Amino acid sequence: MNSSAHRKELGHFLKAHRAELGPRTVGPPETDRRRRVAGLRRDEVAVLATISTNYYTRLEQGRTPPPRNYDGLRFLSSWAAAQQGG
């Protein structure tokens, strides 16, 4: 699989898991404003990953390769574990 395919696969993973988890699952503070999405918004994921919303958006769209050793993105793997029950 080439790097473009890897970026695309990562983007699909991020988008799918962002949609499946809500704010209560990962801990961003609830706001009084009405939510337009059931899952997490991109800006909420970016805050949790300690990256900019713009950078997260590019990752999700498969336009930016992920950094090789970036601890801020490690929490994303917990999404898959949460969905699989462990």
N, C-alpha and C positions, 0 to 999 in steps of 0.2 A: 504494500500500500504506500503510495507516495505522500509527500508532506501535505499537499493540497487535500487529499482524501482524509488524512488524519485531522486536519483543521476542520473540515466539514463534519466529520464524525463527532469531534469535540463539541462543535456548535449544536448539533442535534441533541447530544447528551445534556448540555447545559440548559437548552430551551425546554426540553421535556421535563427535567427535574425541577426547574424553576416553576413550571406550571403546576406540578404535582404538590408542592409544599407551600403551605401558607405561613404567614408571619409568626403564628403561635408555635409552629414546629421548630423554627430556628432562632427565635427570640428577638427580632426587631420590635421596637415599641409600637404598640397599637396607636393609631391616630384617630381623631374624631371624624376625619373626612371619609366619605364613602369610597370604598374600593371599587375599581373598575375591573379588576382581575381577581380571580379566586386564588391564584398562586402568588408567588413573590414577584415584585416588580424588578426590573433590571437595576434600578438605583439601590434597592434593598440588598440585592446580591452583591453589588459592587462594594457597598459599605462593609458587608460581612467579609469580603475577600480583601479588603483594604486596597482596592484599585479604583480607578476612575470609572464612572458610568460609561464614558466613551470607550475606554479600553475593553470593559466587559462586553459592550455591544459588539465591538469588532471581533472579540473571541467567539461570541455566540453566532455571528454571521460568517464565521470561518475566514475572516479577512486578516487576522493577525495570529502568528504562531505564538503559542503559550511560552512563557519563560521556562527555562530548563529546571531551575531550582528555586521555585517561588512558593514559600510557605503559606502565603495568603490564599492560594488556591487549593490547598490541601483539604480544607473543610468541604469542598465540593464532592469529594469522594464519599463523604458521610451521607450524602443524599442517596446514593445507590444502596448503601448499607441500611439506611432507614427504610427504604422501600422494600428491601428484602427481609426485613425483620431482625436485623442484627448489625 
